[in-house]
């Protein structure tokens, strides 16, 4: 049955028809969108509690009733993992919260994660038919989070059904969203799946890169535990390409390998003073705080906690970093960004939360030099004032320096968040891979297969930097393609 046939069959079920008849579409379209419940900004900026509190059952049912249950749901076109969005939403409208969660888990290994950190406003919600009526889209992300949380909090988390074990071993390199998504889909098909993780915690960027106030570790752990119950094995503290080679994996019987090693190499601006004490990358800062408990007074390797902290960049990672600095006691925490706020790639919600928590925004400024004291510690930052010119290749207006316009501000900690590059380990260790000039693994975009016939790749190691949900979509595509290839191998 095709996806379209499956959607049509589900939509024709009597309970769905009864829901549609219970409220006219005109009335549904007139209903206001719910607002997410949040912690008070003053309170939350001093701790790591999750900022968004989720919807109440009453709010969720209200929002679900806004969905028109379209015959050809355009929202699904914006979902990289092909969640059956109208079906899970209609289950919520019917009060069948656990069935909604089960629908999500048919195609998504991480629904509670995606409901929190995916940019729905640029994906599924951007395709919602309400927008054509000049209305706010259905809050698909809020509802996804609600359903997944209901299941977890009920203590009745279901384990997706899997095919009979086929004895074929496959490996995922990296336990971030791409690797976990791949592992879940391959486990469903009956494969013997092992995920290799270089760090001591499973979850990849979900653990080291995203703070608990946005994505609690308990949420990630609960979804990883479902994969364990599906039979997925996890190997921690194992660096593929160093601890274990490609040849080792082949000798151990792994017939297919999916590389999802991410983009863990931070970029810097190569300006004077970047080697001063107190200047670090957002990768180092967030990893040490999130994964190594470096903010604790008992930490063996405590992280610097500055009073005047500047974060360079305008993406979600920059927002995570500056909001973390605020929670660690920064008196003044500033976002320094070379374009205007309208060009910031961070989610609107993250910018809103940062402003509410007292973060300052110094836009149209770009660092040109860091100045230190006699002990080599950063103390000041020189900023070039900018204006916006014509759009560049990204479609955003290009920042242009203003002549003789330099400002100097005090700082005692600088966190650089201007992008990342792919992890260079596997591209350098696996022979015969096709590597781009950016250091990414070149793959067939349809199958995610590399030039090495049994190696597939996805996520940031292919894209150079992407969202959680796009990485998960890569994992699903790679799993489907590898499954088809392995079937042909067994047939021969």
N, C-alpha and C positions, 0 to 999 in steps of 0.2 A: 504494500500500500504506500503510495506517495505521501509526501507531507501534506499536499493539498487535499488529498482524499481523506487523510486522517483528520484534518481540521474540519472538513465537511461532515464526516461521520460523527465526530464529537458534538459539533454544533447542532446536529439533528436529534440528539438525545432528548427525551421528553422533559427532563428536569431543566435543561437549558431553555427549551421553548417556553416552559412555564415562567422562568425568570424573566425572559424578554417580554412576555405579555403582562407581567406584574407592574411594569412602569413604562410609559411611552418614552421613546428616544428624546423627544423634545424636553421632557421633564428631567431626564438623565443629563442632558447637555446643559441644563440650567443650574445644576447643582454645583456649588463652589468646591474647589479643590481643598483637601485638608492641609493643615500645616503641621509640620513635625514638632513633637514635643521635645523641648531642650532643657538642659540644666542652665541655671542662672549664670551669666558670663563672669561675674565677679567671683562666684564660688568655684566654678569649674576651672578658671585660669590658675588655680592654686593646687590642683590635683590632677590625677590621670584618669579620673572616671570618664566613662563614655559620655560625650556631649549630647548626641541624639538619643532620645529615650524611646523611640518607636511609637507606633500607633496603639491606641486602645482598640479592643474588638469593635466597639461602636464606630470609631473613626474608620477602621478598615472596611467594615461593611458599607459605610456611607461612600467611601471612595470607590469601592468595587462596583457600586451601583452606577457610577458615572460611566463605566465601560459600556459601549454600545454593542459589544459582541459582533463585530463586523464580519460579514461573510468572507471577505478577503482581508484579513488583519494586516495592515501595513506595519504595525508595530513590530511584528516578527521579523520583518526585513532588516530592521536595525539591530537585531540581537545576534551577535557573533556565535552564540552557542545554541541558537534556534529553540529557545524556550517557547512552549505553547502558552503564550501570554494570556489570551482570552480565557482559556480553560482554567488556568490556575486562579485567575481573578474571579471568574464566575463561581468557583468553589468557595471562595471567600464570601461572595455575596450570599451564597446559600448557607453560610455558617459552617461549612465543611473545611475547617482550617487544615486538618491533617491531610486531606485529599489534595488540597492546594499545594502543600509541601511535597507530597509524592509526585505531583505533576512536574514541579520544578526539578526534582531529582532525576527525572527521566532523561534530561539532557545536561544538567549542570551538577558538577561535583561540589560546588561551593556556593549554594544559594544565599546563605546568611552573609557570606563575605561580599558577594556581588551586590546584594541589597544595600550594603553600606558604602562601598568604595567605587562602584562602577559609575561612569559618567552617563547615567541614563538620559540626561537632558540632551546629549549629543547622539544618542543611539536610539533605543526603542521609543522613548518619549518624544523624540524629535520627529518620529513618523506617525504619531497619534493623530487620528482623524479630527480630534477636537481642535487642533491648531488650524485646520482649514475653516473652522467655524469661528475663528478668532477667540477661542476659549483656551484655558490652560489645559495641558495634557493630563491624562490620567496619571497619577503618581505610582507608576509601575514599580519603581525602585523601593518606595516605602512599603508597598504591598508584598513585594518579594521578601524583604526583610521580615515583615510581620509573620508571614506564613512559616518561614524557616525558623524564626524564633519561637513561634507557638509549638512547633514540633519538638525543638530541643528542650524547651521548658516543661513540656508535658512528660518528658522521660520516655516517650514512645517513638524514638527516632527509627525510622524504617531503613532497612538495608536493601538497596536495589537488587533485583533478581539478576543472576549471572548464568551464563551458559555452563555446561559441564566442562570441567577442567580438561584442557587439550594437551597439557604437558609441555607446551612451547614457552620458552623463557624469553622475556623482553625486558629491556632496561630503560629507565628514564634517568637522565643526568640532570639533577636539580629538582628541588621539591617546592618550587614556586608555583604560581597558578597554571602555567603551561604544563609542567611536569605532573601536577596532581590531576589535571583534567585528562591528560593522556592516560595516566595510570587507571583512573576510574573507568574510562571507556574500554580499555584493553581488558581489565578485570571482568567487565560485563561479558566480554566475548570468550571468557574462559582461559585467558593467558595467565601464566605465572609471572607476575610483575614485581620487579624490584626497583625502588627509587633510591638513587645514590645522592646523598647530600654532603657537601663539604663542611658545613658547620655543625654545631652540636644540637641544634634545634631544627625540627622539620617545619617547613612553611615558607622558606625562602624570603622574598621581599615582603610577604604578608606578615612575617615576624620581625625582621630586622629593619624594614623600611617604613612601616606604617605604625604610628604611635597607638598605644592602647586607648587613648581618648577618642580615636576614630575607628579603630578595629581592635576590640579586646582579644587577647590571646586565647581566652577560653572559647570564643566563637570559632577561631581557626582550628583549635585542637579538637573540638567536637566534630567538625566536618572531616578532619584527617582520620579520626577514629572510625568513621563510617568506612573509609577506604581500607583501613586495617581489617575491619570485619568482612569486607569483600575479598580479603585474601592478599591485599597489596602488602609487600614487605618493604621496610625502610632501613637503609644502611646510612648511619650518621658518621661524621668525621672521616669521610672517604672522598678524596679528591680525584675524580676521574680525569685522567691525563697526567697524573702524578703518582698518587697512591696506587691507582689501578689504571692500566693502559687499555687501549682499544683491543690489543691482542689478548690481554688478560680476560676481558669480557667475552671475547669469542671463544677462548679456550675453556671458559666456564660454561659454555653452552648457550649464551645469549644470541638469539637469532636475529633480533632487531633492536636498534638503539635509537632512542629519541633524545636529542640534545636540547636541554632547556636551561642552560647554565647562566642565562641572564646577562645583564650589562652592569657589572660591578666595578668598572674602572672609571673613577671620577674624572671629569674634565676640570681644568683650571683655566684662568685667563692669561697666565704668563705675563703678569705685571710685576713691577718691583715690590718687594716686601711680602710676597706670598709665602716665603719660608719663615716668617716671623712666628714666634710662639703665640698661639691664640688664633691662627688662621688655619682652618681645616675644611675638608669637604663635608657636604651633607651626608654622604655615605658613611664616613667615619663617625660623625656625630650621632646620627640616628642609630647606627648599628651598636655603638657603645652604650647608648642610653637604653635602647629597646631590648637588646639581646644580652648585654653584659652587665646590666644593673649598675652602670658606671655613675649614675646620679646618687647612688646610696653612699652614705657616710662611711660604710664598712667596706666599700669596694676596694679591691687591690689595685685597680687602675682607674681612679676617678676621672671623670671628664671635667674640663674647665667649665666653671659656671660664671660667666661674665655679668657685669652690671649694665654695660652698654653694648648690646649685641646687635650686629648687622647681619642680615642674611641676604645674599646676592642671588637674585632670580625671582621669577614670577610664577613658577609651576606649583603643583600640589606638594612636591617634596620641599620646596622652599617654605610653603605655608606650614607643613608639618614641623620643619626645623624651627621656625620663628615662634610658633605656638609652644613647642617644647621648651625653648629657651625661656619663654615667659613663665612656664610652670616651674622651671628650675630657679626662679628668683630674679630674672633680669628686670631691672628698674625701667630700662628703655629698650624695647625690642623693635627693630626697624626692618622692613622689606625695602631693599634698594633694587630698582628695576629700571632698565634703560628705555623702555617704552612706556606708554600710558597704561592706566589700569584696564582700559577697554581691550588692550592687546594681550593681557595676561592669560596664559594657558590654564591656570588653576581653575578649578570648579568655582562657580559663583558662590556656592554654599560655603566653601572653605575660605574664600575672601571675606564673606559676611561674618563667619565665626571669628576670624582673626581680628577684624575691626571691632567686633563686640568685646573682645578680650583685651583691647587696649593696644593692639599692634599699630605702629605708625607705618605709613606708606610713603616712601620717598621715590616717586616715579620720575621718569625722564632724567635720571641720573645714572652714571656708569663709573665704577671705580677705575682709577688709573694708577693708584699707588697706595700702599700701606706704609705707615711710618711707625717706628718702634722706639723704645727707650734704650738705655745703656745695657739692659739685661736681655735685649732681643725680644721683648714682648710688644705686641701690637698695641698702639695707643691712639693712633689717628688714621683716618682714611680720607684720601683726596678723591673728589668726585667731579667728573666732567658733566656739566649740564648738557642736556640733549633737547632736540626738537624732532618732530616727525616729518619725514619726507615722503617720497613715493612708495607704494607697496613693493615688497621684495618677493622672492619666490614662494614664501609661506603665505602670501596674501595679506600680511600685516604691514603697516607702514614702517619703512626703514628708519631707525634712529640715526640722527645726524648730529654731530657735535656742534655746540654753539661756540663761536670763537671767543677766546679769553674769558670763559665762564667756568671757573673752578671753585668748588666749595670744599672746605675741610671740616670734618666733624669728629668728635671723640668716639673711640670704640676701644673695648678691651677684649672683644671676641668677634671674629668674622667667620661666617659659615658660607662656603661657596656652593651654590646650587645652580650651576649653569649647564647641566646635562651630564650624561654618562656615555661611556663607550663600552662595546661588548667585552665580556670576559675573554682575554686572549689565550687562556690556557688550552682549551680544546682545539680551537683553530690551529694552534701551533703544535699540538700533540697528535692529532689524527691526520694521518697522511692521506693525500689525494682528495681532500676537501677543496672546493672552490670557494675562495675567500675574497670578499669585496675590498675595495680600498678603505672602507670604514672599519674593516675587521669583522664584518658580519659573515655568517655562513650563507652562501647562496643556495637557495632551494627552488624547486618547482612550486609556484604559488598555489597550485591546485592540490598537490599531494604533500607538500612540505618535505619532499625527498631531496637529499643532497647529492653531490656527485659521487659519493661513496654509497654503493647500492643498498646497503643495509642500515644506513644512518639517515635519520630524519631529524629535522630541527624546527624549533618555533619559539615564539616569544621574543624577548629582547636580543637574544643572540642572533636572530634573523632580522628583526625590525630596528634594532639599535636603541630602542626606548619606546614603550607603548603602555597601554592600560592593562589592568588585570584581565578584563573581559576579552580583549583582543588576543592576549596570550593564551587564554583558555580556548578560544576559538581555534587557534593554531594547534593546540594539543588535540582537540577533537578531530580536526582535519587529518593530522598525522596518524592518529589512531585508526581512523577509517581506511586510510590509504595503506598503512602497514598491514592491517588485517587482510585486505584484499590481496596484497602481495604475498603474504605468508601462506594464504590459502592456495595460491598458485604453486608455491614451493612444495607444499605438502602433496598436492595433486600430481606433481612430477616425481 
